[in-house]
Amino acid sequence: MAKSDQNPLTSLFSGTVGSLVFYTVRNQQRIRTKPQRVRNPRSPKQNAHRSRLAVATSLAAVFKDAYLLGYALVDPDVAPRHLFVKHVYHDALSDSALLLPNRLLLSHGTLRPFNPSDVAADLSLVSIRWAVSGAASDHLCLCLYNHTRARSCFFPDQASRTEGHTHITVPSDWRSDHLYLYAFWHNPATHKVSDSVVVAELNAPDSQEAAHNDLKQHLDHLTATWRPRLRKSFLQSISKL
């Protein structure tokens, strides 16, 4: 690496010129040779890591409203998004980097987990009941996850522990999709939460063909914004599922 100090000739250059790269560090121009080859072997392990990380970060966008509340106190020195992506990457994906919804935690905390006594669902409405106990300051948060479309709706602070029941409306264009309903307690005063739990799975595929079609739609929606090369690599890696 060479340094150029107020040289009127080299100050005219920026970027790559032939085999030389001109760049600036702290107002000082520096020059280095262009590397012969950038190390990027795209090995199977490297591609698997990239696919896994891409899925985790995509899901962070899907569940943003929920995890910002659910991971706010997990570690004050680490951003909730980073904590959530790390959890998804290590704990909530299969070996093929597919989401395992029943292993996903949208919140992580010290409050006693939600335990419903009854969950009733039809095409447009999901009703939930629970035994009245505990502090009225704890409120129930619900997150309806559309696995088919890789989208979610978050319903914060729906009802307190002492109310014993609540309900949510399913979006009209989701009523034939494969859905999961997550729930966790949240205390608005202290910001403490419980670990989230899956309280209902709606419209689960009832055949291998339906499950395959649901997975295909899920992947199409989840990977729609990925770089073409990464998307192709990921879809090829799971094509035999």
C-alpha positions as CSV (number, residue, x, y, z in Angstrom):
1,M,0.0,0.0,0.0
2,A,1.3,3.4,-0.9
3,K,0.2,6.9,0.4
4,S,-0.1,10.0,-1.7
5,D,0.3,13.3,0.0
6,Q,-1.1,16.3,-1.9
7,N,0.1,14.9,-5.3
8,P,-1.9,16.8,-8.0
9,L,-1.6,13.9,-10.4
10,T,-3.0,11.1,-8.2
11,S,-5.6,13.4,-6.7
12,L,-7.4,13.3,-10.0
13,F,-8.1,9.5,-9.6
14,S,-10.7,7.7,-7.6
15,G,-11.6,4.0,-7.7
16,T,-9.9,1.5,-10.0
17,V,-7.4,2.4,-12.7
18,G,-5.9,-0.6,-14.3
19,S,-4.5,-2.8,-11.6
20,L,-4.4,0.0,-9.0
21,V,-7.1,1.0,-6.6
22,F,-7.2,4.7,-5.4
23,Y,-9.2,5.3,-2.1
24,T,-9.2,7.9,0.7
25,V,-8.8,7.3,4.4
26,R,-9.0,10.3,6.8
27,N,-8.5,12.8,3.9
28,Q,-5.4,11.0,2.8
29,Q,-5.3,9.3,-0.6
30,R,-4.0,5.7,-0.6
31,I,-3.1,3.4,-3.4
32,R,-3.1,-0.4,-3.5
33,T,-3.0,-3.1,-6.1
34,K,-6.3,-4.7,-7.1
35,P,-6.5,-8.3,-5.8
36,Q,-6.2,-11.0,-8.3
37,R,-9.2,-12.8,-7.0
38,V,-11.7,-12.1,-4.3
39,R,-12.1,-15.1,-2.0
40,N,-15.7,-16.1,-2.4
41,P,-15.8,-19.9,-3.0
42,R,-19.5,-20.3,-2.6
43,S,-18.9,-23.6,-0.9
44,P,-21.9,-25.7,0.3
45,K,-21.4,-24.5,3.9
46,Q,-21.1,-20.9,2.8
47,N,-24.2,-21.1,0.7
48,A,-26.1,-22.8,3.5
49,H,-25.1,-20.0,6.0
50,R,-26.1,-17.3,3.5
51,S,-29.5,-19.0,2.9
52,R,-30.1,-19.4,6.6
53,L,-29.2,-15.8,7.4
54,A,-31.3,-14.6,4.6
55,V,-34.4,-16.5,5.9
56,A,-33.7,-15.2,9.5
57,T,-33.5,-11.5,8.3
58,S,-36.5,-11.9,6.1
59,L,-38.5,-13.2,9.0
60,A,-37.3,-10.3,11.1
61,A,-39.1,-8.0,8.7
62,V,-42.2,-10.2,8.9
63,F,-42.4,-10.1,12.7
64,K,-40.9,-6.6,13.4
65,D,-43.8,-5.2,15.4
66,A,-44.0,-8.3,17.7
67,Y,-40.3,-8.8,18.4
68,L,-39.6,-5.1,19.0
69,L,-41.9,-5.4,22.0
70,G,-41.0,-9.0,22.9
71,Y,-37.2,-8.6,22.9
72,A,-37.0,-5.1,24.3
73,L,-35.6,-6.2,27.7
74,V,-33.7,-9.3,26.8
75,D,-30.3,-7.5,26.6
76,P,-30.2,-3.7,26.8
77,D,-26.8,-3.6,25.0
78,V,-28.1,-5.5,22.0
79,A,-30.7,-4.4,19.5
80,P,-33.9,-6.5,19.6
81,R,-33.6,-7.2,15.8
82,H,-30.1,-8.7,16.3
83,L,-31.4,-10.9,19.2
84,F,-34.4,-12.0,17.2
85,V,-32.4,-12.9,14.0
86,K,-29.9,-14.8,16.2
87,H,-32.8,-16.8,17.8
88,V,-34.4,-17.6,14.4
89,Y,-31.0,-18.6,12.9
90,H,-30.1,-21.0,15.7
91,D,-33.4,-22.2,17.1
92,A,-36.3,-21.8,14.7
93,L,-35.1,-23.1,11.4
94,S,-34.8,-26.6,10.0
95,D,-31.6,-28.0,8.6
96,S,-32.9,-26.8,5.2
97,A,-33.4,-23.3,6.5
98,L,-37.2,-23.6,6.6
99,L,-39.1,-22.0,9.4
100,L,-40.4,-24.2,12.2
101,P,-43.3,-22.1,13.5
102,N,-43.8,-24.0,16.7
103,R,-40.2,-23.3,17.8
104,L,-40.4,-19.6,17.1
105,L,-40.3,-17.2,20.1
106,L,-41.7,-13.7,19.3
107,S,-41.0,-12.7,22.9
108,H,-38.7,-13.9,25.6
109,G,-39.2,-12.8,29.2
110,T,-39.8,-13.7,32.9
111,L,-43.6,-13.4,33.1
112,R,-45.7,-16.6,33.4
113,P,-46.5,-17.9,29.9
114,F,-50.0,-17.5,28.6
115,N,-52.2,-20.7,29.0
116,P,-55.5,-20.5,27.2
117,S,-58.5,-22.5,28.4
118,D,-60.3,-22.4,25.1
119,V,-59.6,-21.3,21.5
120,A,-62.4,-21.2,19.0
121,A,-62.0,-20.2,15.4
122,D,-64.1,-19.8,12.3
123,L,-63.4,-18.2,8.9
124,S,-63.4,-14.7,10.2
125,L,-62.9,-14.7,14.0
126,V,-60.6,-16.3,16.6
127,S,-61.9,-16.2,20.2
128,I,-59.6,-17.0,23.1
129,R,-60.5,-17.6,26.8
130,W,-58.3,-18.1,29.8
131,A,-58.6,-18.6,33.6
132,V,-58.7,-15.2,35.4
133,S,-55.7,-14.9,37.6
134,G,-52.6,-12.7,38.1
135,A,-52.1,-9.0,37.8
136,A,-54.5,-6.8,35.8
137,S,-51.4,-4.9,34.7
138,D,-50.4,-7.7,32.3
139,H,-52.0,-7.5,28.9
140,L,-52.3,-10.1,26.2
141,C,-50.5,-9.5,22.9
142,L,-51.5,-11.6,19.8
143,C,-49.7,-12.1,16.5
144,L,-51.4,-13.8,13.6
145,Y,-48.8,-15.2,11.2
146,N,-49.8,-16.1,7.7
147,H,-47.4,-18.9,6.8
148,T,-48.6,-19.1,3.2
149,R,-47.9,-15.4,2.5
150,A,-45.0,-14.9,5.0
151,R,-46.8,-11.9,6.6
152,S,-48.1,-11.1,10.1
153,C,-50.6,-8.9,11.9
154,F,-49.8,-7.8,15.4
155,F,-52.4,-7.1,18.1
156,P,-50.7,-5.5,21.1
157,D,-52.3,-5.3,24.6
158,Q,-55.6,-6.8,23.6
159,A,-56.9,-7.6,27.1
160,S,-55.7,-7.9,30.7
161,R,-55.3,-11.1,32.7
162,T,-58.4,-10.3,34.7
163,E,-60.7,-9.9,31.6
164,G,-60.5,-13.6,30.8
165,H,-61.3,-13.4,27.1
166,T,-60.6,-11.6,23.8
167,H,-61.0,-12.1,20.0
168,I,-59.4,-11.0,16.8
169,T,-60.7,-10.7,13.2
170,V,-58.9,-12.6,10.5
171,P,-58.2,-10.4,7.4
172,S,-60.7,-11.3,4.7
173,D,-58.0,-12.3,2.1
174,W,-56.3,-14.6,4.7
175,R,-59.2,-16.9,5.5
176,S,-58.1,-19.8,3.4
177,D,-54.4,-19.5,4.2
178,H,-52.3,-21.5,6.6
179,L,-52.2,-19.4,9.8
180,Y,-50.5,-19.6,13.3
181,L,-51.6,-17.5,16.3
182,Y,-49.0,-16.5,18.8
183,A,-49.7,-15.0,22.3
184,F,-47.7,-13.5,25.1
185,W,-48.2,-11.4,28.1
186,H,-46.8,-7.8,28.3
187,N,-46.8,-5.4,31.1
188,P,-46.9,-1.8,29.7
189,A,-45.6,-0.3,32.9
190,T,-42.5,-2.4,33.3
191,H,-42.2,-3.7,29.7
192,K,-41.7,-7.2,31.0
193,V,-43.1,-10.0,28.8
194,S,-43.6,-13.8,28.8
195,D,-42.3,-16.3,26.3
196,S,-44.7,-16.4,23.4
197,V,-46.7,-19.6,22.7
198,V,-48.6,-20.9,19.7
199,V,-52.2,-21.1,20.7
200,A,-53.8,-22.1,17.4
201,E,-52.9,-23.4,13.9
202,L,-55.6,-22.7,11.3
203,N,-56.2,-24.2,7.9
204,A,-53.3,-26.6,8.2
205,P,-52.7,-28.5,4.9
206,D,-54.6,-31.8,4.9
207,S,-52.6,-33.6,2.2
208,Q,-49.1,-33.8,0.9
209,E,-50.0,-31.9,-2.2
210,A,-51.6,-29.1,-0.2
211,A,-48.6,-28.9,2.0
212,H,-46.3,-28.7,-1.0
213,N,-48.4,-25.9,-2.6
214,D,-48.4,-24.0,0.8
215,L,-44.7,-24.3,1.1
216,K,-44.2,-23.1,-2.5
217,Q,-46.3,-20.0,-1.9
218,H,-44.5,-19.4,1.4
219,L,-41.1,-19.5,-0.3
220,D,-42.2,-17.3,-3.2
221,H,-43.3,-14.6,-0.8
222,L,-40.4,-15.0,1.6
223,T,-37.7,-14.8,-1.1
224,A,-39.3,-12.3,-3.4
225,T,-36.9,-9.5,-2.3
226,W,-33.7,-11.5,-2.2
227,R,-30.8,-11.1,-4.7
228,P,-31.4,-13.4,-7.7
229,R,-28.2,-15.5,-7.1
230,L,-29.1,-16.1,-3.4
231,R,-32.7,-16.9,-4.2
232,K,-31.7,-19.4,-6.9
233,S,-29.1,-21.1,-4.6
234,F,-31.6,-21.4,-1.7
235,L,-34.4,-22.8,-3.9
236,Q,-32.1,-25.3,-5.4
237,S,-31.0,-26.5,-2.0
238,I,-34.5,-27.3,-0.9
239,S,-35.8,-28.5,-4.3
240,K,-35.8,-32.1,-3.2
241,L,-38.1,-31.5,-0.2
